[in-house]
Amino acid sequence: MDEQPAYREIMGVTKILKVLLALGAVIAVISILSHFMQAELIKHEGISATVAEAIYSREQIIGFIQAGLYLLTAIFFGRWIVRANKNVRALGADGLRITPGWAVGYFFIPMANLWRPYQAMKDLWLASHSPSSWNTALIGIIVPIWWALWLLSIFIGQIAFRMTLHANTLDQIYACINVNILTEFIEILLCLVAIALVSQIAGAQTSHHRNALEALDSEMRDG
């Protein structure tokens, strides 16, 4: 029989993850402003060699910051998912469909990453709010919204990337900028929804753990 995992405090890593997600939203706003500035230059002035170089340097800097922040956020999100999954088991949830490790691993498996991470997060949300009866509880709307935005961000991001590779004329560049703006807007929504999602799960787990400790303390005093 598998050893029952111990509950570990989750609010610390949750706070770090929320800060990283908030920074992701801020950088996405900055990127949108940069794209708008680029679009205005194209629309009204065209692009000289000097202006093109300045735009490229600015976009490159923003891109490097976003890539680094995305990697750091992914690392902490993975740690958070594993810890949160172990916690619900420590709180008494049984029969979850996906193990803590695979709750992260499925993000990297082609085809399976289209629905299995959603199943893992759905079970996690339910088990965090109702550890003893999670499989009969009702799912909150936050999880489907988060997953829809996640898939949409990947889909639109791929379109933007391919358009960027083949953007040669001013019209193509302008269209590419508009798609990139849409991508960043979706990223902002995704970051905000993810903040709400991890907050709800961490808050529910902390509350259940506190109640369990209080009940145990009460039993010890009565005994």
N, C-alpha and C positions, 0 to 999 in steps of 0.2 A: 504493500500500500504506500502511496506517495506521502511524504511527510507534509503535514499541514504547515503552510508558510506562516511566518509571524507578521503581525501588522507593523508597518513602519510609517512614521509620520510623513505625510505627503504635502503639507502646505508649503514647506520650504522650496522644494523643486517646482511646485505649482506657481509660486510667486516669481521665480526666475523665468519660467516658461512664459508667463503672462507679460513680463517685461520684454522678453525677446519678441513675442508676437506683436506687442504694441509698437516696438521699434520697427518691425516689419511693415506695419501700417503707415508709420511716419515716413519711412523711406519710399514707400509706394506713392505717397502724396507728393513727395519731392520729385519723384520720377515723373509723375503726371504733369507737374508744373514745368519740368524740363522739356517734356514732349510738347506741351502747348507753346512754349517759347520757340521750339524748333519749327512747329507748324506755322507759326506766325511769320517767321523769317522766310520760310518757303513760299508762303502765300503772298506776301507783300514785297519781298526783296529778292527772292531767289537765294542761291547759295554760292558765295565766292569760295575760293580755295581756303582763305583764312578763316572764314566763318565755318566752313565745313570741318576744318581741323579742330576749331574750338568746340563745336558741337560734339564731335567724335570723342574728344578728350573728356568732356563733361559726362557724356553717356557712359563712357568706359569706367570712369570713377564710380558712378552710381551703380553700374552693373557689378563691379568688383565688391562693393559694399553689400549689395543685395545677395550676391552669391555666398559671401562669407557668413552673413547673418542667417541665410537660409540653412546652411550646413550646421551652424551652431544650434539653431532652433530645432532642426531635425534630430540632432543628437539628444537634446534635452526632452523633446517630445517622445522619442523612443524610450528613454529612461523613465519618463513619467508613465507611459502606457504599461510598461512592465511592472513598475511598482504598484500602480493602481489595480492591475489585474491580480497581483498577488494579495493585495489588501482585501479585495472582496472575498477571496477564498478564506482568508483569515477571519473575516467577519461572518463566515458561515455559508457563503454561496456555493452550491454544488451544481455540477452538470453543465458548466459553461462549455460552449462548443469549441473554443479556441484557447490554446495555452498562452500564458504571458509572452513567451518567446515568439510564437507564431503570430501573435497580435501585431507585432512589429514586422516580422519576417514576410508576411503576406504583402506588404507594401512593395516588395521587390520581386514578386513573382508575377510575370506577365499573365494576363487574363484573370488569374485569381485576384490580382490587386484591384479589379473592378468591383468586387463585392465582398470579399472575405474581410478586409479591414473594417468595412461598415458593420458586418455581423459582429466582429469582435468589439467594436465601440458600442454597438447597440446592447450587447450582453453586459458590457462593463457599466454602461449608464443604468440599466435596469438593476443589476446586482448591487450597485452602489446605493441606490435608493431603496431597494427592497431585497436585502441579502437572502432572506429565508424563503421568499416567494417571487423571485425575479422573473421566472419563466411564465408567470401568470399576470405580471404587472403590465401596465400600458406604457409604451415608449413616448418620451417627450418629443416635441417637434424639432428641438435643437439638433438632434443627431442627424435626421434626414437632410436638414438644411445644410449642416456642415459638410456632409458627404456630397451633396449636389454641387456645392460651391467648389469643393476639392476637385471633383471630376471636371467641372466646367473650366476651372483654372488651368488644368492640364491640357484640355482640348483647345481652348483659345490660345494658350501659350504656345502649343505646337504650330498652330496656324500663323501666329505672329513670327515665330522663329523662321518658318519656311518662307514667309513673305519677305522677311529681312534679307534672306540669302539671295533673293531674286529681284530685289528692288533696285532698278537702274535709272528709271526716269523720275522726274519730279512728282508726277501723279502717283507712281507706284510707292515712292517714299512717303508721300502724304497719306496714302491709304494705310501704309504700314504703321505710321505714327498713330493713326486713329485706332487701329487694332491693339497696339501696345498700350494706349490709354485705357481701352476697355479691359485689357489684361490686368493692369494695375488697379483698376477700380474693383474688379472681382477679388484681387488679392487683399485689398483693404477690408472688404466684406468678410472674406474668409478668416482673416486675422481676428476681427472683432467677434465673429461667431465662435471661433476656436477658444478665445478668451472666456466667453460665456460658458462654453462646453466644459472646459477643464475646471472652471470655478464651481460649476454645479456638481460635478462628480467629486471633486476634492472636498467640497463642503458637506456633501451627503455622507461621504466616508468618515470624515472627522466627527460628524454628529453621531453616527451610529457607534463609532468607537468610544466616544465620550459616554454615551448612554450605557454601553456594555460595561465600562469601567465603573460607572456609578452604580449599576445593578450589582456588580460583583462586590463592591465596597459595602453596599447595603446588606448583602447576604452575609458577609463576614462579620459585620456588626451585630446582625440578628443572631448569628450562630454563636 
